């Protein structure tokens, strides 16, 4: 696992319109472990934000969220001090048709919110830290 002390400057911003949320059971993966090794990893439930951009462990980055459901997800995670999972969407994907399990990569990154600024239009501007990789074991629900 990473200790979270390595810092890298922020890179491009994730767009809130490209994010969706779901809940999954995940296995934590240490960075030096091959992805096939599941021994010793723990299983937990995570709320997910779906992105069109990769988020690497130990990095800090800005994040913009405008969808009201995702704003509530972030608010809940901040109040309860819970990490959020970010996964990459496969291909271009049509956001109008919804989200299927096959639309998502099975490995993502957990993030925690360090700074949150609520904009006048209700959207959020965040500074998040990516902590560690995880693997999706089971989808509990897709919303």
Secondary structure by P-SEA (a helix, b strand, c coil): cccccccccccbbbbcccbbbbbbbbbbbcccccccccccbbbbbbbbbbccccccccbbbbbbbccaaaaaaaaaaaaabbbbbbbbbcccccccccccccccccbbbbbbbcbbbbccccbbbbcccccbbbbbccccccc
